Each structure stands twice: as C-alpha cells, then as structure tokens.
Amino acid sequence: MKKLDRRVQRTQQSLGDALVSLILETGYESITIKELTQRADIGYATFFRHFKTKDDLLMYILESVLHDLDDLIESDMTPYEQACVMFEYIQANDRIYRVLIDLPRDSHIHEVVYHVIARDISQIYAPRDPSRIPMDVAINHMVTSILELVRWWLDNDMHYSPQQMATIQTELIVKATEYIALQRVSKMETVTS
C-alpha cells in the first residue's frame, strides 16, 4: 500500500511540476491535458485517474502549499515571526506562488486563497469599534494588502529578504490595521468563543 501511495504522490508531483512550468511559460488558459501529460512524462489516461480537470490539479497544488505553510506557522508566534515563515516559504516555493498570485482575481482559486487568509485573521482578531470600521472591511484590507505585498515582492524578483518583507508586512499592514481597526483576541477568549 505504501508503495502505491508513493507512486501516486510521485505522479501527482510530476503533474503539478509540469503544470507550474507550463503556466509560467505559456499561461494557464492555453494548456491542454495532452501537453501537461507529455511534459510530466505520464500517460494521458493516468491524468484522469488522479484529477478530473487541470483546475482540479491547480486546486490540489494550492491546497498542498497552503497546508504546508499552515503547518509551519504556529499560533504562539508573533506577527513578525509568522510573516518571516511565510516569506521564507514563498521564497523557497516562488514558482508556485508566482502562478497563484497571477491568477485572475475572479478565479475560484484566488477566492480560496483569500478566504483561507481571511478565516485565519478572523480567528485571532476582534474589531476595535465595529461602528467605525467593520470587521469584514478591516479583514479585507489586511488580506488584500498582504496578497498585493506578496505580488509586488515576486514581481520585483524578491529583491528584499524575507526578514525585510516580514518587517514591512508587520509594520505597514498588521500594526497599522491593529492600531486603527482590529485588536488581538487573547488565547483564552479564542478558546471560549
């Protein structure tokens, strides 16, 4: 059984690597399953044993990187430490993140990324004054600002170190939003709510 699992993982990894390479070369829309399987050196029918569509494969890649990143970030880390981990992970996996960050904003996959980040933020913050700045507006500001910062960093060839980017994110986005609109909820409050 484990041998089969490794083979399945290898096949899915090969397909994922091929998809990322093709997207970076030609863009997502023009890629066919035939091109994808040829690049991965996998039989055409094999693709459909693992995924229904290339969208399913892209979602699999997204879920994998989000899961891996989520495993690296611990709740007791400071916002700066969390941002360091995030930018280091993005740097190590920049090809995948270049693909994900360039997806159209109205794509389903972009929505998934947005909602995962928004969910995580909403679990550690409460609004300072919801009548002044509603929670959903503050969360939207934080999520879109973080995504745009990552996009900018990747578009500028990661000129600044992950630590510098973590400082920028922490100071410019997190602390500024905390000061104006959100307050961290203590761990005890999070457990009881």
C-alpha positions in Angstrom: 0.0 0.0 0.0 2.8 2.5 0.9 4.5 1.7 -2.4 1.3 2.7 -4.2 1.0 5.8 -2.1 4.5 6.9 -3.1 3.8 6.2 -6.7 0.5 8.2 -6.6 2.4 11.1 -4.8 5.2 11.0 -7.4 2.6 11.1 -10.3 0.7 14.0 -8.7 4.0 15.8 -8.0 5.1 15.3 -11.6 1.8 16.6 -12.9 2.0 19.6 -10.5 5.5 20.5 -11.5 4.6 20.2 -15.2 1.5 22.4 -14.8 3.5 25.1 -12.9 6.2 25.1 -15.6 3.7 25.3 -18.4 1.8 28.1 -16.8 5.0 30.1 -16.3 5.9 29.6 -20.0 2.6 29.9 -21.8 -0.2 31.0 -19.3 -2.9 28.8 -17.8 -5.7 29.0 -20.3 -3.8 27.6 -23.3 -2.6 24.5 -21.6 -4.1 21.2 -22.7 -4.2 17.9 -20.7 -2.1 16.3 -23.6 0.6 19.0 -23.2 0.5 18.5 -19.5 0.9 14.7 -19.5 3.7 14.9 -22.2 5.6 17.4 -20.0 5.1 15.2 -16.9 6.0 12.1 -19.0 2.8 10.4 -17.8 0.2 8.7 -19.8 -2.9 10.7 -20.9 -5.3 8.3 -19.2 -3.2 8.4 -16.0 -4.1 12.1 -15.5 -7.8 11.2 -15.2 -7.1 8.6 -12.5 -5.9 11.5 -10.3 -7.7 14.6 -11.5 -10.8 15.5 -13.5 -9.5 18.7 -14.9 -6.5 20.9 -14.9 -8.4 23.2 -12.5 -8.6 20.2 -10.0 -4.8 19.8 -10.4 -4.2 23.5 -9.7 -6.5 23.3 -6.7 -4.5 20.3 -5.4 -1.3 22.3 -5.8 -2.9 25.3 -3.9 -4.2 23.1 -1.1 -0.8 21.5 -0.7 1.1 24.8 -0.4 -1.5 26.3 1.9 -1.4 23.2 4.1 2.4 23.1 4.2 2.5 26.8 5.1 -0.2 26.4 7.7 1.8 23.6 9.3 4.9 25.9 9.6 3.0 28.8 11.3 2.3 28.4 15.0 -0.3 30.3 16.9 2.1 31.5 19.6 4.4 33.2 17.0 4.4 36.9 16.8 3.1 38.5 13.6 6.7 39.2 12.6 7.7 35.6 13.1 4.7 34.4 11.2 5.5 36.8 8.3 9.1 35.6 8.3 8.0 32.0 8.0 5.5 32.9 5.3 8.0 34.9 3.2 10.7 32.3 3.6 8.3 29.6 2.4 7.2 31.7 -0.5 10.8 32.3 -1.5 11.5 28.6 -1.4 8.4 27.9 -3.5 8.4 31.0 -5.6 7.5 29.3 -8.9 4.2 28.0 -7.4 3.4 31.4 -5.7 4.1 33.2 -9.0 1.5 31.1 -10.6 -1.0 31.5 -7.7 -0.6 35.2 -7.3 -1.1 35.9 -11.0 -4.4 34.1 -11.3 -7.3 36.4 -12.2 -8.9 37.9 -9.1 -12.3 36.5 -10.1 -10.9 32.9 -10.3 -12.2 30.3 -7.8 -8.6 29.5 -6.7 -7.9 33.2 -5.9 -11.1 33.2 -3.8 -10.0 30.1 -1.9 -6.6 31.8 -1.0 -8.5 35.0 0.1 -10.9 33.0 2.3 -8.2 30.9 3.9 -6.3 34.0 4.9 -9.4 35.9 6.0 -10.5 32.9 8.1 -7.2 32.8 9.9 -7.2 36.5 10.6 -10.8 36.4 11.9 -9.8 33.8 14.4 -7.2 36.0 16.1 -8.8 39.4 15.9 -11.9 41.2 17.1 -13.0 44.7 15.9 -11.9 47.7 17.9 -15.0 49.7 17.1 -17.3 47.9 14.6 -19.4 51.0 14.2 -16.4 52.9 12.9 -14.5 50.2 10.9 -16.5 46.9 10.5 -14.5 43.7 11.0 -15.1 42.5 7.4 -13.7 45.7 6.0 -10.6 45.5 8.2 -10.1 41.9 7.3 -10.5 42.6 3.6 -7.9 45.4 3.9 -5.4 43.1 5.6 -5.9 40.2 3.2 -5.7 42.2 0.0 -2.8 44.2 1.4 -0.8 41.0 2.2 -1.6 39.5 -1.2 -0.6 42.6 -3.0 2.6 42.9 -1.0 3.5 39.3 -1.9 2.7 40.0 -5.6 4.9 43.1 -5.5 7.8 41.2 -3.9 7.6 38.4 -6.5 7.2 40.9 -9.4 10.4 42.6 -8.2 12.4 39.4 -8.1 12.3 39.2 -4.3 14.8 42.0 -4.0 14.3 42.3 -0.3 15.0 39.4 2.1 12.1 37.5 3.7 13.0 39.2 7.0 12.8 42.7 5.5 9.4 41.8 3.9 8.2 40.4 7.3 9.1 43.8 8.9 7.3 45.6 6.1 4.2 43.5 6.4 4.2 43.7 10.2 4.7 47.5 10.4 2.8 48.6 7.3 -0.1 46.2 7.3 -0.5 44.4 10.6 0.4 47.0 13.2 -1.3 49.8 11.2 -4.6 47.8 11.0 -4.3 46.7 14.6 -3.9 50.4 15.7 -6.9 51.6 13.7 -9.4 48.7 13.4 -8.5 45.3 15.0 -7.4 44.0 18.3 -5.8 40.6 19.0 -8.1 38.3 21.0 -6.3 36.5 23.9 -5.9 32.8 23.6 -8.3 32.3 26.4 -11.0 34.3 24.7 -10.4 32.4 21.4 -10.9 29.0 23.3 -14.1 30.1 25.0 -15.7 31.7 21.9 
